[in-house]
């Protein structure tokens, strides 16, 4: 039979986490979303070298082959790998139906090509 591991203590968990330089984590502005407006705003604000801007994007990498091929957008719409899969509220004018509302979920897609991830 295998060994049973003891539960780790909070001190063990803290020791295992990487430490960060707090001075590197301070920003004047935090922008959530690297869509059209987020990229534009980040670009304008970061033009001043004394202004530290953090641009956050929740999407994943665009390393799927269908993203690179022009006709591939057909495979990205309503696909949870590349789309948030939002739907509209049921609409009386659509006989109570809802419509898929495509919103990109990957970095570097469409207008998000101006987003540069921090490494």
PyMOL commands that set and color helices and strands:
alter all, ss='L'
color gray80, all
select helices_A, chain A and resi 10-16+22-25+36-45+65-68+70-76+92-94+110-114
alter helices_A, ss='H'
color red, helices_A
select strands_A, chain A and resi 29-32+53-56+86-87+100-101
alter strands_A, ss='S'
color yellow, strands_A
deselect
rebuild
show_as cartoon
